[in-house]
Amino acid sequence: MMKFNGISFYPAALTERKRQFQAAQKYVDSEVLRRAEPYVPMQTGKLRQSGYAGTRIGSGVVQYTAPYARPRYFKGRAKRGLQGKFWFSRMKSDHKEKILSGAKEKFK
């Protein structure tokens, strides 16, 4: 009978991978905010600012905290240029590959 106690890794390797993952996550979070700016509806700029205020870079969660963010995202007015509803989804379809390739660079 064999007993499996799990896998152990060299601690320095785990530390380095964790650092690389954190760097990649910070990159993705900041790039999502930066690249979404042209897509976010703009009237006073508070909605865009709420994205930076509501996001802790590196957490993996980008959150727009303005009270009207959710209605604007799902039921926003017609697009004006790039601005309009579903700004994250539209930004992602335009820039996903660039963001992913930049994140992969953080793992080298």
N, CA, C and O of each residue as an XYZ file, in Angstrom:
432
protein
N       0.844     -1.183      0.000
C       0.000      0.000      0.000
C       0.884      1.238      0.000
O       1.875      1.314      0.726
N       0.504      2.206     -0.829
C       1.258      3.458     -0.909
C       0.459      4.562     -0.240
O      -0.769      4.611     -0.323
N       1.176      5.430      0.414
C       0.531      6.572      1.063
C       1.073      7.838      0.426
O       2.285      8.038      0.351
N       0.176      8.684     -0.029
C       0.564      9.939     -0.685
C       0.360     11.099      0.291
O      -0.749     11.329      0.774
N       1.431     11.814      0.569
C       1.363     12.927      1.518
C       1.372     14.292      0.838
O       1.468     15.313      1.518
N       1.277     14.331     -0.455
C       1.255     15.604     -1.157
C       2.576     15.876     -1.854
O       3.495     15.057     -1.855
N       2.632     17.019     -2.426
C       3.814     17.431     -3.179
C       4.473     18.575     -2.431
O       3.796     19.476     -1.935
N       5.767     18.536     -2.354
C       6.474     19.664     -1.740
C       7.361     20.311     -2.799
O       7.934     19.631     -3.650
N       7.459     21.593     -2.733
C       8.241     22.366     -3.680
C       9.353     23.089     -2.942
O       9.292     23.295     -1.730
N      10.342     23.458     -3.682
C      11.423     24.257     -3.135
C      10.845     25.621     -2.749
O      10.271     26.295     -3.604
N      10.976     26.048     -1.495
C      10.331     27.285     -1.035
C      10.689     28.534     -1.854
O       9.842     29.399     -2.077
N      11.931     28.617     -2.292
C      12.324     29.799     -3.077
C      11.586     29.834     -4.411
O      11.252     30.910     -4.907
N      11.329     28.666     -4.994
C      10.598     28.613     -6.263
C       9.163     29.079     -6.066
O       8.624     29.805     -6.901
N       8.544     28.667     -4.968
C       7.176     29.103     -4.687
C       7.120     30.609     -4.458
O       6.199     31.277     -4.929
N       8.085     31.135     -3.748
C       8.140     32.570     -3.486
C       8.276     33.355     -4.785
O       7.616     34.377     -4.974
N       9.133     32.873     -5.674
C       9.332     33.548     -6.958
C       8.076     33.490     -7.819
O       7.713     34.486     -8.444
N       7.413     32.348     -7.861
C       6.178     32.226     -8.646
C       5.081     33.122     -8.085
O       4.319     33.728     -8.839
N       5.005     33.204     -6.767
C       4.007     34.065     -6.140
C       4.272     35.531     -6.503
O       3.342     36.284     -6.791
N       5.542     35.924     -6.486
C       5.904     37.291     -6.856
C       5.543     37.563     -8.316
O       5.032     38.634     -8.644
N       5.810     36.597     -9.185
C       5.485     36.760    -10.600
C       3.976     36.862    -10.800
O       3.505     37.688    -11.583
N       3.221     36.026    -10.095
C       1.769     36.074    -10.217
C       1.234     37.426     -9.741
O       0.367     38.009    -10.392
N       1.735     37.922     -8.625
C       1.293     39.217     -8.111
C       1.610     40.340     -9.088
O       0.799     41.244     -9.288
N       2.790     40.283     -9.695
C       3.164     41.295    -10.683
C       2.226     41.233    -11.891
O       1.795     42.268    -12.399
N       1.915     40.027    -12.346
C       1.008     39.875    -13.479
C      -0.389     40.375    -13.129
O      -1.033     41.028    -13.951
N      -0.866     40.079    -11.922
C      -2.200     40.521    -11.510
C      -2.274     42.036    -11.407
O      -3.270     42.634    -11.812
N      -1.242     42.657    -10.876
C      -1.202     44.124    -10.801
C      -1.227     44.721    -12.205
O      -1.912     45.711    -12.460
N      -0.474     44.108    -13.107
C      -0.453     44.581    -14.490
C      -1.841     44.490    -15.112
O      -2.307     45.446    -15.732
N      -2.501     43.352    -14.951
C      -3.826     43.155    -15.550
C      -4.819     44.170    -14.978
O      -5.552     44.806    -15.735
N      -4.850     44.327    -13.669
C      -5.786     45.272    -13.052
C      -5.570     46.690    -13.560
O      -6.526     47.378    -13.919
N      -4.320     47.125    -13.591
C      -4.055     48.499    -14.029
C      -4.327     48.681    -15.520
O      -4.806     49.735    -15.939
N      -4.024     47.661    -16.323
C      -4.297     47.753    -17.758
C      -5.795     47.770    -18.046
O      -6.246     48.485    -18.941
N      -6.559     46.996    -17.301
C      -8.014     46.989    -17.492
C      -8.566     48.387    -17.224
O      -9.371     48.898    -18.002
N      -8.140     48.999    -16.135
C      -8.616     50.359    -15.831
C      -8.171     51.351    -16.908
O      -8.963     52.165    -17.384
N      -6.905     51.271    -17.279
C      -6.368     52.229    -18.258
C      -7.036     52.068    -19.625
O      -7.423     53.055    -20.251
N      -7.167     50.849    -20.073
C      -7.733     50.620    -21.410
C      -9.252     50.800    -21.436
O      -9.822     51.016    -22.506
N      -9.909     50.715    -20.296
C     -11.363     50.904    -20.248
C     -11.746     52.379    -20.240
O     -12.890     52.716    -20.547
N     -10.816     53.264    -19.894
C     -11.149     54.691    -19.795
C     -11.905     55.245    -20.991
O     -12.926     55.905    -20.795
N     -11.455     55.012    -22.227
C     -12.195     55.577    -23.362
C     -13.596     55.006    -23.547
O     -14.420     55.608    -24.233
N     -13.874     53.862    -22.950
C     -15.153     53.190    -23.114
C     -16.177     53.596    -22.049
O     -17.383     53.470    -22.262
N     -15.690     54.082    -20.906
C     -16.577     54.427    -19.787
C     -17.342     55.696    -20.135
O     -16.734     56.671    -20.576
N     -18.662     55.710    -19.951
C     -19.440     56.922    -20.229
C     -18.909     58.103    -19.420
O     -18.555     57.964    -18.249
N     -18.862     59.247    -20.059
C     -18.249     60.418    -19.430
C     -19.236     61.569    -19.413
O     -19.738     62.002    -20.450
N     -19.497     62.046    -18.224
C     -20.262     63.277    -18.095
C     -19.462     64.234    -17.221
O     -19.105     65.333    -17.646
N     -19.186     63.800    -15.993
C     -18.370     64.619    -15.092
C     -17.025     63.979    -14.807
O     -16.132     64.643    -14.280
N     -16.857     62.719    -15.138
C     -15.627     62.000    -14.855
C     -15.666     61.202    -13.560
O     -14.717     60.480    -13.253
N     -16.741     61.319    -12.801
C     -16.852     60.619    -11.517
C     -16.916     59.102    -11.704
O     -16.385     58.356    -10.881
N     -17.554     58.644    -12.765
C     -17.661     57.206    -13.000
C     -16.277     56.617    -13.258
O     -15.936     55.573    -12.702
N     -15.486     57.270    -14.088
C     -14.126     56.798    -14.344
C     -13.299     56.809    -13.067
O     -12.582     55.851    -12.778
N     -13.399     57.883    -12.309
C     -12.642     57.995    -11.063
C     -13.047     56.913    -10.073
O     -12.216     56.425     -9.307
N     -14.324     56.537    -10.086
C     -14.782     55.517     -9.146
C     -14.157     54.157     -9.441
O     -14.045     53.321     -8.545
N     -13.750     53.930    -10.683
C     -13.047     52.690    -11.016
C     -11.702     52.615    -10.318
O     -11.333     51.569     -9.784
N     -10.969     53.717    -10.319
C      -9.670     53.753     -9.643
C      -9.846     53.730     -8.127
O      -9.068     53.091     -7.419
N     -10.861     54.420     -7.632
C     -11.092     54.481     -6.185
C     -11.600     53.149     -5.641
O     -11.292     52.792     -4.503
N     -12.367     52.413     -6.429
C     -12.971     51.174     -5.962
C     -12.138     49.935     -6.215
O     -12.552     48.827     -5.873
N     -10.960     50.110     -6.816
C     -10.133     48.969     -7.168
C      -8.841     48.979     -6.370
O      -8.143     49.991     -6.310
N      -8.532     47.853     -5.761
C      -7.227     47.689     -5.129
C      -6.369     46.942     -6.141
O      -6.571     45.751     -6.373
N      -5.418     47.638     -6.739
C      -4.583     47.053     -7.788
C      -3.877     45.812     -7.234
O      -3.211     45.867     -6.200
N      -4.036     44.712     -7.937
C      -3.437     43.454     -7.531
C      -4.430     42.492     -6.903
O      -4.107     41.327     -6.669
N      -5.635     42.971     -6.629
C      -6.639     42.108     -5.994
C      -7.346     41.208     -7.000
O      -7.898     40.174     -6.625
N      -7.333     41.590     -8.260
C      -8.039     40.812     -9.272
C      -9.481     41.229     -9.444
O     -10.213     40.617    -10.222
N      -9.910     42.271     -8.727
C     -11.283     42.756     -8.809
C     -11.246     44.234     -9.190
O     -10.721     45.064     -8.448
N     -11.805     44.547    -10.343
C     -11.942     45.941    -10.774
C     -13.392     46.310    -10.539
O     -14.304     45.670    -11.062
N     -13.593     47.354     -9.741
C     -14.949     47.696     -9.336
C     -15.180     49.203     -9.484
O     -14.406     50.014     -8.975
N     -16.239     49.555    -10.179
C     -16.665     50.943    -10.297
C     -17.693     51.176     -9.193
O     -18.741     50.531     -9.172
N     -17.395     52.093     -8.281
C     -18.202     52.232     -7.073
C     -19.196     53.380     -7.104
O     -19.912     53.590     -6.124
N     -19.263     54.122     -8.185
C     -20.261     55.195     -8.275
C     -21.647     54.567     -8.161
O     -21.881     53.486     -8.701
N     -22.578     55.239     -7.457
C     -23.898     54.640     -7.255
C     -24.647     54.341     -8.556
O     -25.516     53.469     -8.580
N     -24.330     55.033     -9.605
C     -25.025     54.852    -10.882
C     -24.228     53.980    -11.852
O     -24.596     53.876    -13.022
N     -23.156     53.358    -11.395
C     -22.311     52.557    -12.288
C     -23.071     51.367    -12.873
O     -22.995     51.112    -14.075
N     -23.792     50.648    -12.039
C     -24.509     49.458    -12.523
C     -25.579     49.815    -13.561
O     -25.616     49.199    -14.627
N     -26.449     50.791    -13.280
C     -27.432     51.141    -14.322
C     -26.789     51.624    -15.616
O     -27.279     51.320    -16.703
N     -25.690     52.376    -15.505
C     -25.010     52.860    -16.710
C     -24.402     51.706    -17.500
O     -24.377     51.724    -18.731
N     -23.912     50.701    -16.771
C     -23.276     49.571    -17.454
C     -24.300     48.753    -18.234
O     -24.047     48.384    -19.381
N     -25.441     48.469    -17.636
C     -26.419     47.603    -18.275
C     -27.472     48.337    -19.094
O     -27.971     47.798    -20.082
N     -27.815     49.553    -18.698
C     -28.901     50.268    -19.382
C     -28.472     51.647    -19.832
O     -29.296     52.555    -19.938
N     -27.191     51.807    -20.097
C     -26.669     53.109    -20.480
C     -27.271     53.629    -21.765
O     -27.961     52.920    -22.496
N     -26.988     54.871    -22.007
C     -27.474     55.508    -23.242
C     -26.751     54.921    -24.450
O     -25.810     54.140    -24.313
N     -27.200     55.303    -25.603
C     -26.562     54.837    -26.832
C     -25.098     55.260    -26.841
O     -24.723     56.276    -26.255
N     -24.288     54.467    -27.512
C     -22.861     54.744    -27.575
C     -22.582     56.094    -28.208
O     -23.249     56.513    -29.154
N     -21.573     56.767    -27.657
C     -21.048     57.995    -28.249
C     -19.563     57.763    -28.438
O     -18.786     57.845    -27.486
N     -19.169     57.471    -29.677
C     -17.795     57.047    -29.899
C     -17.610     55.670    -29.282
O     -18.381     54.754    -29.570
N     -16.606     55.515    -28.445
C     -16.394     54.258    -27.733
C     -17.200     54.183    -26.446
O     -17.436     53.096    -25.919
N     -17.622     55.332    -25.942
C     -18.327     55.371    -24.663
C     -19.711     54.758    -24.781
O     -20.380     54.898    -25.805
N     -20.133     54.080    -23.725
C     -21.465     53.509    -23.721
C     -21.555     52.319    -22.795
O     -20.617     52.006    -22.061
N     -22.708     51.654    -22.839
C     -22.926     50.523    -21.940
C     -22.024     49.351    -22.303
O     -21.459     49.291    -23.395
N     -21.904     48.426    -21.364
C     -21.057     47.239    -21.494
C     -19.611     47.606    -21.819
O     -18.972     46.953    -22.644
N     -19.094     48.657    -21.164
C     -17.761     49.145    -21.499
C     -16.672     48.108    -21.235
O     -15.716     48.022    -22.005
N     -16.791     47.328    -20.177
C     -15.754     46.326    -19.914
C     -15.750     45.243    -20.988
O     -14.689     44.868    -21.486
N     -16.909     44.748    -21.342
C     -16.994     43.689    -22.351
C     -16.458     44.164    -23.693
O     -15.755     43.423    -24.381
N     -16.783     45.379    -24.063
C     -16.309     45.900    -25.348
C     -14.800     46.153    -25.311
O     -14.102     45.880    -26.287
N     -14.298     46.673    -24.193
C     -12.855     46.880    -24.052
C     -12.136     45.538    -24.117
O     -11.100     45.417    -24.770
N     -12.681     44.535    -23.442
C     -12.045     43.222    -23.409
C     -11.974     42.615    -24.808
O     -10.963     42.014    -25.171
N     -13.027     42.766    -25.584
C     -12.994     42.195    -26.932
C     -11.968     42.908    -27.813
O     -11.414     42.303    -28.730
N     -11.714     44.182    -27.542
C     -10.735     44.938    -28.328
C      -9.294     44.741    -27.857
O      -8.376     44.782    -28.675
N      -9.074     44.528    -26.555
C      -7.719     44.574    -25.997
C      -7.285     43.331    -25.225
O      -6.211     43.333    -24.623
N      -8.079     42.287    -25.226
C      -7.786     41.105    -24.420
C      -6.407     40.521    -24.728
O      -5.640     40.232    -23.809
N      -6.093     40.348    -25.987
C      -4.819     39.724    -26.364
C      -3.626     40.568    -25.922
O      -2.605     40.021    -25.503
N      -3.743     41.891    -26.010
C      -2.648     42.769    -25.582
C      -2.430     42.666    -24.079
O      -1.292     42.629    -23.611
N      -3.514     42.621    -23.330
C      -3.421     42.526    -21.873
C      -2.813     41.178    -21.483
O      -1.940     41.124    -20.616
N      -3.257     40.103    -22.105
C      -2.731     38.772    -21.784
C      -1.259     38.637    -22.150
O      -0.487     38.038    -21.401
N      -0.866     39.181    -23.283
C       0.549     39.072    -23.657
C       1.418     39.879    -22.703
O       2.535     39.464    -22.392
N       0.932     41.021    -22.234
C       1.679     41.788    -21.245
C       1.785     41.058    -19.922
O       2.818     41.122    -19.256
N       0.729     40.367    -19.536
C       0.755     39.600    -18.284
C       1.730     38.428    -18.394
O       2.407     38.096    -17.420
N       1.808     37.803    -19.563
C       2.740     36.694    -19.750
C       4.182     37.156    -19.610
O       5.039     36.400    -19.153
N       4.449     38.386    -19.998
C       5.806     38.942    -19.857
C       6.220     39.010    -18.389
O       7.409     38.934    -18.079
N       5.263     39.152    -17.493
C       5.560     39.242    -16.060
C       6.021     37.900    -15.502
O       6.598     37.856    -14.415
N       5.781     36.803    -16.223
C       6.160     35.479    -15.768
C       7.540     35.055    -16.302
O       7.979     33.932    -16.053
N       8.202     35.918    -17.010
C       9.525     35.558    -17.548
C      10.604     35.914    -16.580
O      11.782     35.687    -16.857
